[in-house]
Amino acid sequence: MEIYALIGHSGTGKSHRAPVLAKEYEIDYIIDDGLLIKGNMNLAGRSAKRENTRYGAIKRALFKDPEHAAQVKEKLDYIKPQKLLIIGTSRRMTEVIAENLGLPGPSISFTIEEVSDPESIRAALAVRAKENRHVIPLPTFAIKKEFPGYLIDPLRSFFSIPSSQLDGATVERSVIRPVFSTLGSFYIAEHVINDLVEHIASEQPGIHKVIFNDLENGRSKVVLNVDLAIDLVKIPGMRLDALLKEVQQTLKEEIEYQTGFYLDAVNVYAKKLYYDEVLYSDKVSLRKIIAQDTD
């Protein structure tokens, strides 16, 4: 395996330039901030930008955690890439990353100054200093699962790459503010989510009420579970399946839009059914009612 390195101080735009460099040298795989990346996909690893401290982020980026390193090593052993680009802030950092992943040291190294122009580097440094925004060389859809519960936006390019240099390279980026960002954080109380769910669901014809809802915000994903009481008479065409799909989609779109949270899944359950204000829980009785109305 041939190992390449891209070296530059933090915030100089390495992640932004890496895909262009990889395209030029026909490198399909990139190691960046704890992630193994190919094109628009994160293949393995955990982003250093999810760590709670800068020290933790550095350890993550260096693959100091044996379990983290083993996951990426296993993936590399499976795909057996001919070329790999490692991104780091120094030559020594790229060597340590290679060592921790059981790889040979970089044989070819580039500095950010060699692959980017001074104006672009200054622009990148200014954005980092002012807003502490970090770039990950993946599109937003590909990293939302890596950052559950965090605001993630497509990169509005703050420094340009001439179109002549792109030539089919993957250039879509995403901007995040890391967990350890000095800009602080925000918190949305659980009851606010509950109120939003009840309001959004109640707007749908056929929803009698929300019985229960719960937001599971774990380390790897965010899941919204909602139990509903349904008024069969008010459902258009009495299509219970269509109603639940509509509620599911609306909840996902509205909650994500209004809170900035990415939901990995929205599970909607019909727990109670009403017919002319009468609660039916007996499946046999319910089937008789539906059969009568569809005759």
C-alpha positions as CSV (number, residue, x, y, z in Angstrom):
1,M,0.0,0.0,0.0
2,E,1.3,3.4,-0.9
3,I,0.7,6.1,1.8
4,Y,0.4,9.8,1.0
5,A,0.2,12.6,3.5
6,L,-1.3,16.1,3.4
7,I,0.2,18.3,6.1
8,G,-0.9,21.7,7.4
9,H,-1.7,23.7,10.5
10,S,-5.2,23.4,11.9
11,G,-7.8,25.4,10.0
12,T,-5.8,25.9,6.8
13,G,-8.3,24.0,4.6
14,K,-6.7,20.6,4.4
15,S,-10.1,18.7,4.4
16,H,-11.3,21.1,1.7
17,R,-8.4,20.4,-0.6
18,A,-7.9,16.7,0.1
19,P,-10.4,15.3,-2.4
20,V,-8.9,17.3,-5.2
21,L,-5.4,16.1,-4.3
22,A,-6.7,12.5,-4.1
23,K,-8.3,12.8,-7.5
24,E,-5.1,14.1,-9.0
25,Y,-3.1,11.2,-7.7
26,E,-5.8,8.6,-8.1
27,I,-6.2,8.0,-4.4
28,D,-9.6,6.5,-3.5
29,Y,-9.3,6.5,0.3
30,I,-8.6,9.2,2.9
31,I,-8.0,9.2,6.6
32,D,-9.2,12.4,8.1
33,D,-9.9,13.2,11.8
34,G,-10.6,9.7,12.8
35,L,-12.6,8.7,9.7
36,L,-11.9,6.4,6.8
37,I,-13.5,8.0,3.8
38,K,-14.1,7.0,0.2
39,G,-15.8,9.6,-2.1
40,N,-19.1,10.5,-0.4
41,M,-19.0,7.7,2.1
42,N,-17.7,7.3,5.6
43,L,-16.5,3.6,5.7
44,A,-15.3,3.3,9.2
45,G,-14.2,5.2,12.3
46,R,-15.5,7.9,14.5
47,S,-15.0,11.6,14.0
48,A,-12.7,13.4,16.4
49,K,-15.0,16.4,16.3
50,R,-17.6,14.4,18.3
51,E,-15.2,14.4,21.4
52,N,-16.0,16.6,24.3
53,T,-12.5,18.0,24.8
54,R,-9.7,19.0,22.4
55,Y,-7.5,16.5,24.1
56,G,-10.0,13.7,23.4
57,A,-10.3,14.9,19.8
58,I,-6.5,14.7,19.3
59,K,-6.4,11.1,20.7
60,R,-9.3,10.2,18.4
61,A,-7.6,11.7,15.4
62,L,-4.5,9.7,16.2
63,F,-6.4,6.4,16.6
64,K,-5.1,6.0,20.2
65,D,-8.2,4.1,21.2
66,P,-7.5,0.4,20.3
67,E,-11.1,-0.4,19.5
68,H,-11.4,2.6,17.2
69,A,-8.1,1.7,15.5
70,A,-9.1,-2.0,15.2
71,Q,-12.4,-1.0,13.4
72,V,-10.5,1.0,10.8
73,K,-7.7,-1.6,10.4
74,E,-10.3,-4.3,9.8
75,K,-11.9,-2.2,7.1
76,L,-8.5,-1.5,5.4
77,D,-7.6,-5.1,5.6
78,Y,-10.8,-6.0,3.8
79,I,-10.7,-3.4,1.0
80,K,-6.9,-3.5,0.5
81,P,-6.5,-0.1,-1.0
82,Q,-3.5,0.5,-3.3
83,K,-3.2,4.1,-2.2
84,L,-4.3,6.0,1.0
85,L,-4.1,9.7,1.9
86,I,-3.6,10.6,5.5
87,I,-4.4,14.2,6.6
88,G,-2.5,15.6,9.6
89,T,-1.1,18.8,11.2
90,S,2.5,17.6,11.0
91,R,4.6,14.9,9.4
92,R,4.9,13.2,12.8
93,M,1.2,13.1,13.2
94,T,0.7,11.3,9.9
95,E,3.4,8.9,10.9
96,V,1.7,8.1,14.3
97,I,-1.6,7.6,12.6
98,A,0.0,5.2,10.1
99,E,1.7,3.3,12.9
100,N,-1.5,3.0,15.0
101,L,-3.3,1.6,12.0
102,G,-0.5,-0.9,11.3
103,L,0.5,0.9,8.1
104,P,3.8,1.9,6.6
105,G,4.8,5.6,7.0
106,P,3.9,8.1,4.3
107,S,6.2,7.8,1.3
108,I,5.0,11.0,-0.4
109,S,4.0,14.1,1.5
110,F,2.4,17.4,0.5
111,T,2.0,20.6,2.5
112,I,-1.1,22.6,2.3
113,E,1.0,25.5,0.9
114,E,1.9,23.2,-2.1
115,V,-1.7,22.4,-3.0
116,S,-3.5,25.6,-2.1
117,D,-3.0,29.3,-2.7
118,P,-2.2,31.9,0.1
119,E,-5.6,33.6,-0.3
120,S,-7.5,30.4,0.2
121,I,-5.5,29.5,3.3
122,R,-6.0,33.0,4.8
123,A,-9.8,32.7,4.2
124,A,-9.9,29.3,5.8
125,L,-7.9,30.5,8.8
126,A,-10.2,33.5,9.2
127,V,-13.4,31.3,9.2
128,R,-11.8,29.0,11.8
129,A,-10.7,31.9,14.0
130,K,-14.0,33.8,13.8
131,E,-16.6,31.0,13.9
132,N,-14.7,27.8,14.9
133,R,-16.3,26.1,11.9
134,H,-14.7,22.8,10.8
135,V,-14.9,21.1,7.4
136,I,-15.4,17.4,6.8
137,P,-14.9,16.2,3.2
138,L,-18.3,14.5,3.1
139,P,-21.8,15.7,2.1
140,T,-24.3,16.5,4.8
141,F,-26.4,13.4,4.2
142,A,-23.4,11.2,4.7
143,I,-22.3,12.5,8.1
144,K,-25.7,13.2,9.9
145,K,-25.6,9.8,11.5
146,E,-22.1,10.6,12.7
147,F,-23.4,13.7,14.5
148,P,-26.8,12.9,15.8
149,G,-28.5,16.0,17.4
150,Y,-26.0,18.6,16.0
151,L,-26.6,21.3,13.4
152,I,-24.9,20.4,10.2
153,D,-24.9,22.5,7.0
154,P,-23.6,22.1,3.5
155,L,-20.5,24.2,3.1
156,R,-21.1,27.6,1.6
157,S,-17.7,27.8,-0.1
158,F,-15.6,30.5,1.6
159,F,-12.6,29.9,-0.7
160,S,-12.9,28.7,-4.3
161,I,-11.3,25.9,-6.3
162,P,-10.9,26.6,-10.0
163,S,-13.3,24.3,-12.0
164,S,-10.3,23.2,-14.1
165,Q,-8.9,21.5,-11.0
166,L,-12.0,19.6,-10.1
167,D,-12.3,17.3,-13.1
168,G,-14.9,15.0,-11.5
169,A,-13.4,15.1,-8.0
170,T,-15.8,14.8,-5.0
171,V,-16.0,18.3,-3.7
172,E,-19.2,18.5,-1.6
173,R,-18.3,19.4,2.0
174,S,-20.2,19.9,5.3
175,V,-19.5,22.4,8.0
176,I,-19.9,21.6,11.7
177,R,-19.1,23.2,15.0
178,P,-17.4,20.5,17.1
179,V,-18.7,19.4,20.5
180,F,-15.6,21.1,22.0
181,S,-16.4,24.4,20.2
182,T,-15.6,27.5,22.3
183,L,-18.8,29.1,21.0
184,G,-20.8,27.2,23.6
185,S,-23.8,25.0,23.1
186,F,-27.6,25.0,23.2
187,Y,-30.1,22.7,24.8
188,I,-33.7,21.9,23.9
189,A,-35.8,20.7,26.8
190,E,-37.6,17.4,26.4
191,H,-41.0,18.9,27.1
192,V,-40.4,21.2,24.1
193,I,-40.0,18.2,21.8
194,N,-43.1,16.6,23.3
195,D,-45.1,19.7,22.7
196,L,-44.0,20.0,19.2
197,V,-44.9,16.3,18.5
198,E,-48.4,16.8,19.9
199,H,-49.0,20.0,18.0
200,I,-47.7,18.6,14.6
201,A,-49.6,15.3,15.0
202,S,-52.8,17.0,16.1
203,E,-52.9,18.9,12.7
204,Q,-53.4,15.6,10.9
205,P,-57.0,14.6,10.1
206,G,-57.7,11.3,11.9
207,I,-55.4,11.8,14.9
208,H,-57.5,11.7,18.1
209,K,-54.5,12.4,20.3
210,V,-50.9,11.6,21.1
211,I,-50.8,9.1,23.9
212,F,-47.0,9.0,24.4
213,N,-43.8,10.2,22.7
214,D,-40.2,9.7,23.5
215,L,-36.9,10.9,22.0
216,E,-34.0,8.4,22.3
217,N,-30.9,10.5,21.9
218,G,-28.1,7.9,22.1
219,R,-24.4,8.0,21.2
220,S,-25.0,6.6,17.7
221,K,-28.5,7.7,16.7
222,V,-31.6,9.7,17.5
223,V,-35.0,7.9,17.4
224,L,-38.4,9.4,17.9
225,N,-41.2,7.0,19.1
226,V,-44.8,8.2,19.0
227,D,-47.9,6.3,20.2
228,L,-51.2,7.6,18.7
229,A,-55.0,7.2,19.3
230,I,-56.7,7.2,15.9
231,D,-60.2,8.3,15.0
232,L,-61.1,5.9,12.1
233,V,-64.1,7.9,10.9
234,K,-62.0,11.0,10.2
235,I,-59.3,9.2,8.2
236,P,-59.7,9.9,4.5
237,G,-60.8,6.6,3.0
238,M,-60.2,4.9,6.3
239,R,-56.6,4.2,5.2
240,L,-54.9,3.7,8.4
241,D,-51.6,2.8,6.8
242,A,-51.6,6.0,4.7
243,L,-52.3,8.1,7.7
244,L,-49.4,6.7,9.7
245,K,-47.0,7.2,6.8
246,E,-48.1,10.8,6.5
247,V,-47.7,11.5,10.2
248,Q,-44.3,9.8,10.2
249,Q,-43.0,11.9,7.3
250,T,-44.5,15.1,8.6
251,L,-43.0,14.6,12.1
252,K,-39.6,13.9,10.7
253,E,-39.6,17.0,8.4
254,E,-41.0,19.4,10.9
255,I,-39.0,18.3,14.0
256,E,-35.8,18.4,12.0
257,Y,-36.6,21.8,10.5
258,Q,-37.7,23.5,13.8
259,T,-35.0,22.1,16.1
260,G,-32.0,21.3,13.9
261,F,-31.9,17.7,15.2
262,Y,-31.4,15.0,12.6
263,L,-33.7,12.0,13.3
264,D,-32.4,8.6,12.3
265,A,-35.9,7.1,12.6
266,V,-39.4,8.1,13.5
267,N,-41.5,5.1,14.7
268,V,-45.3,5.8,14.8
269,Y,-47.7,3.3,16.4
270,A,-51.5,3.2,16.4
271,K,-52.1,2.1,20.0
272,K,-55.9,3.0,20.2
273,L,-58.6,3.2,17.7
274,Y,-61.9,5.2,18.0
275,Y,-65.0,4.7,15.9
276,D,-67.8,7.2,16.5
277,E,-66.2,8.1,19.9
278,V,-66.2,4.4,20.9
279,L,-62.8,2.9,21.8
280,Y,-62.1,-0.4,20.1
281,S,-59.3,-2.6,21.2
282,D,-60.8,-6.0,20.2
283,K,-59.2,-6.9,16.8
284,V,-62.3,-9.1,15.8
285,S,-64.7,-6.2,16.5
286,L,-62.5,-3.8,14.6
287,R,-62.3,-6.1,11.6
288,K,-66.1,-6.3,11.5
289,I,-66.5,-2.6,11.5
290,I,-64.0,-2.0,8.7
291,A,-65.6,-4.8,6.7
292,Q,-69.1,-3.3,7.1
293,D,-67.8,0.2,5.9
294,T,-66.1,-1.2,2.9
295,D,-69.0,-3.4,1.6
